[in-house]
Amino acid sequence: MENKDTLLGNLRPGLNKLFDDMTENQACIQNAVHCHLICKQLIQYSIQTGGIYAEPSHLRLLEDCSEICETTANLILRESDLMKELCLVCMRACERCAARCRRFPDNQRMTACAEACEQTANSCSAVAAAAFN
């Protein structure tokens, strides 16, 4: 019969991976919720500001990113079987939204949105990679 230290030593790699996955998931949830809120607020700002900020393609992208981030956070929370695929979609939406917001480098709100989107894209990439392993 194995002693307690040997048994724990055998379990440790699996527990470490589980903890790492949970930490990645939590970070992704937090980033996705933050991104959802930033994009949602930026839609109103863009409409009120008007001009190039209120172009329909820009508003649609902000709305798409906001919605996919909210849904991604929800699926990760409930550990859905679809979370890895949705994380990849969310990553792409966030990358596109960040690129669009980076077109306005002198606007702090757009820059903050781009940063939130980039952070969420990175988190989604990490969660998707872990989920596929």
Secondary structure, DSSP 8 states (H G I E B T S, - for coil): ---HHHHHHHHHHHHHHHHHHHHHHHHHHHHHHHHHHHHHHHHHHHHHH-GGGG-HHHHHHHHHHHHHHHHHHHHHHTT-TTHHHHHHHHHHHHHHHHHHHTT-TT-HHHHHHHHHHHHHHHHHHHHHHHHH-
